[in-house]
Each structure stands twice: as C-alpha cells, then as structure tokens.
Amino acid sequence: MEDDNETWIIDAGDVVIERRAEVGMAALQPLEQLIYCLWVADYGMRNAGDLEAAADLYAPFQEEVEGLSKDLGLPLAHAAFELSRSELERQYFELFEGICNEIRTAQSAKMFGE
C-alpha cells in the first residue's frame, strides 16, 4: 500500500467522521461504516491501550465490524472482530495490517467499479 496503515485509518476515519456528521451513521455506505468502526477500535487501542475506550466512543463497533465484514466478504476483518473483546485486544496490533490491507483493497475495488 502507498502509505502506512496507521496513517491511512486516521485519514480515512476523518473523511468518514465528517460525512457521518453531515448525513448520520445510517446513511453511510457499509464500507464507510466499517472504516468508522475500525477507526474507533484503533483510537481506543492506540490512545487507551484497550477497547473499552472504543466502546465508550461507539458501543456497537465490534459487532458492526463483524457483521459488515461478513456482508462485504472481508474474512480477515470478520475473523478478528469475531474474537472475544479480550482476545481482540491481545491480538489487535498483529491483525491490524492485514485488516487494513483487506479493507483498502475492497475500497479500491469499489472506487474502480470492480
């Protein structure tokens, strides 16, 4: 990928946060909702070291990633967010790159109509 995934999720999250403020969560496309939920998880893990902070920010983030990633055919994201919260916390940074790459690939495919 052209830039690192940590920067990507911050930038992509900012775009989705702005759009969410304009149209509301329900009006976001599924991939946008997924990016927002991953951003929430990443925010919690990087700033507080756990997913409790993420849950405080947006409580259903984990369940939504699990469901959206299954619907979008993203097996890495689905498998990761299907884990228990404590197990996801333990493995988050190991899984992060693969999840981001999978989502970015889906995002590129959607942009190019594949």
WOJOBEL-V340446 format. One record per residue. N is the residue number from 0. RES is the residue in one small letter. PHI is phi in radians with two decimals (* if undefined). D_FIRST is the distance of its C-alpha to the first C-alpha in Angstrom with 2 decimals. Layout:
n & res & phi & d_first
N & RES & PHI & D_FIRST
N & RES & PHI & D_FIRST
This chain:
n & res & phi & d_first
0 & m & * & 0.00
1 & e & -1.25 & 3.79
2 & d & -2.36 & 5.68
3 & d & -1.20 & 7.00
4 & n & -1.21 & 7.98
5 & e & -1.13 & 11.52
6 & t & -1.17 & 11.33
7 & w & -1.01 & 9.58
8 & i & -1.16 & 12.43
9 & i & -1.14 & 14.97
10 & d & -1.18 & 14.21
11 & a & -1.13 & 13.92
12 & g & -1.08 & 16.93
13 & d & -1.04 & 18.86
14 & v & -1.06 & 18.60
15 & v & -1.20 & 19.82
16 & i & -1.06 & 22.47
17 & e & -1.09 & 23.85
18 & r & -1.14 & 24.04
19 & r & -1.06 & 25.61
20 & a & -1.13 & 28.17
21 & e & -1.37 & 29.09
22 & v & -1.99 & 29.34
23 & g & 1.59 & 29.47
24 & m & -1.08 & 27.46
25 & a & -1.14 & 29.24
26 & a & -1.52 & 28.25
27 & l & -1.24 & 24.48
28 & q & -1.19 & 22.67
29 & p & -0.93 & 21.85
30 & l & -1.15 & 18.07
31 & e & -1.15 & 18.89
32 & q & -1.06 & 21.30
33 & l & -1.09 & 18.85
34 & i & -1.07 & 16.39
35 & y & -1.04 & 19.55
36 & c & -1.14 & 20.74
37 & l & -1.16 & 17.60
38 & w & -1.03 & 17.81
39 & v & -1.04 & 21.47
40 & a & -1.06 & 20.88
41 & d & -1.12 & 18.41
42 & y & -1.00 & 20.96
43 & g & -1.09 & 23.70
44 & m & -1.20 & 22.15
45 & r & -1.38 & 21.03
46 & n & -1.72 & 24.20
47 & a & -2.10 & 26.86
48 & g & 1.40 & 25.57
49 & d & -2.69 & 26.44
50 & l & -1.68 & 26.12
51 & e & -1.11 & 29.56
52 & a & -1.09 & 28.30
53 & a & -1.12 & 25.80
54 & a & -1.13 & 28.77
55 & d & -1.15 & 30.83
56 & l & -1.34 & 28.33
57 & y & -2.69 & 27.87
58 & a & -0.91 & 29.90
59 & p & -1.51 & 28.62
60 & f & -0.95 & 24.87
61 & q & -1.20 & 24.81
62 & e & -1.13 & 26.94
63 & e & -1.21 & 25.05
64 & v & -1.08 & 21.64
65 & e & -1.00 & 23.57
66 & g & -1.23 & 25.24
67 & l & -1.11 & 22.53
68 & s & -1.16 & 20.00
69 & k & -1.16 & 22.86
70 & d & -1.09 & 23.72
71 & l & -1.53 & 20.21
72 & g & 1.23 & 19.88
73 & l & -2.00 & 17.21
74 & p & -1.14 & 18.87
75 & l & -1.17 & 16.82
76 & a & -1.10 & 17.25
77 & h & -1.08 & 20.80
78 & a & -1.08 & 21.76
79 & a & -1.16 & 20.56
80 & f & -1.46 & 22.39
81 & e & -1.43 & 25.33
82 & l & -1.11 & 26.07
83 & s & -1.10 & 28.83
84 & r & -1.01 & 27.92
85 & s & -1.15 & 28.93
86 & e & -1.22 & 26.93
87 & l & -1.08 & 23.77
88 & e & -1.03 & 24.44
89 & r & -1.12 & 24.88
90 & q & -1.76 & 21.69
91 & y & -0.87 & 19.42
92 & f & -1.20 & 17.38
93 & e & -1.29 & 17.10
94 & l & -1.53 & 15.91
95 & f & -0.95 & 13.64
96 & e & -1.05 & 10.27
97 & g & -1.12 & 11.19
98 & i & -1.10 & 12.54
99 & c & -1.07 & 9.69
100 & n & -1.07 & 7.35
101 & e & -1.11 & 10.61
102 & i & -1.18 & 11.38
103 & r & -1.12 & 8.32
104 & t & -1.12 & 9.06
105 & a & -1.10 & 12.64
106 & q & -1.13 & 12.22
107 & s & -1.12 & 10.88
108 & a & -1.08 & 13.69
109 & k & -1.17 & 16.12
110 & m & -1.13 & 15.49
111 & f & -1.75 & 16.14
112 & g & 1.17 & 19.00
113 & e & -1.43 & 18.09
